[in-house]
Amino acid sequence: MSTGISRGQMASIAQGGNLGDWDKGLANFASGGIRVTSAQAQPLAKVLNLRDGDIIQRVNERELKRLA
């Protein structure tokens, strides 16, 4: 599933939270990508309609392999 987010939405989330906590509720997924472990703890989860257990594999056509 592909979900978009506007720059304004991203700016609002960044301004309302602590950027040091951007990875809350996320973990590396063994076969590549990032797994949502706690959507409630992840500021972007509501905007992107993410749920616990979802796997994020790409952002802007760039493959994600790990959180770092």
Secondary structure per residue as TSV (DSSP state, phi and psi in degrees):
chain	resnum	aa	ss	phi	psi
A	1	M	-	360.0	139.4
A	2	S	-	-110.1	130.4
A	3	T	-	-129.6	136.1
A	4	G	-	-106.1	155.8
A	5	I	-	-139.8	136.2
A	6	S	-	-81.1	162.5
A	7	R	H	-61.2	-37.2
A	8	G	H	-63.0	-42.5
A	9	Q	H	-63.3	-43.7
A	10	M	H	-63.1	-42.7
A	11	A	H	-62.9	-41.4
A	12	S	H	-62.1	-43.5
A	13	I	H	-65.4	-43.9
A	14	A	H	-63.6	-39.3
A	15	Q	H	-71.9	-30.5
A	16	G	H	-87.1	-5.5
A	17	G	S	-132.7	-177.6
A	18	N	-	-98.5	113.5
A	19	L	G	-61.1	-21.3
A	20	G	G	-67.2	-17.0
A	21	D	G	-103.4	18.2
A	22	W	T	-58.5	-26.5
A	23	D	T	-95.2	7.3
A	24	K	T	-59.4	136.8
A	25	G	T	77.8	10.7
A	26	L	E	-124.5	152.5
A	27	A	E	-149.8	155.6
A	28	N	E	-63.4	143.0
A	29	F	-	-103.6	133.4
A	30	A	T	-51.8	-40.3
A	31	S	T	-96.0	18.1
A	32	G	S	104.6	144.8
A	33	G	S	100.3	-176.1
A	34	I	E	-124.1	129.2
A	35	R	E	-97.6	136.4
A	36	V	E	-82.4	112.9
A	37	T	S	-96.4	-26.6
A	38	S	-	-149.9	91.7
A	39	A	G	-59.3	-33.4
A	40	Q	G	-62.6	-31.1
A	41	A	G	-87.3	-11.7
A	42	Q	-	-98.3	115.9
A	43	P	T	-59.0	-31.7
A	44	L	T	-83.5	-11.4
A	45	A	H	-58.9	-44.7
A	46	K	H	-66.4	-45.3
A	47	V	H	-62.9	-38.8
A	48	L	H	-93.7	3.4
A	49	N	T	57.8	40.7
A	50	L	-	-86.7	147.3
A	51	R	-	-128.4	160.3
A	52	D	T	-53.0	133.5
A	53	G	T	95.5	-15.3
A	54	D	-	-63.6	148.0
A	55	I	E	-115.7	125.7
A	56	I	E	-97.4	117.8
A	57	Q	-	-107.2	-27.0
A	58	R	E	-143.9	148.6
A	59	V	E	-134.5	123.4
A	60	N	T	50.9	45.2
A	61	E	T	65.6	10.1
A	62	R	E	-100.6	127.2
A	63	E	E	-68.7	136.3
A	64	L	-	-103.0	131.1
A	65	K	-	-110.6	-30.6
A	66	R	-	-161.3	165.3
A	67	L	-	-58.8	-43.4
A	68	A	-	-63.5	360.0
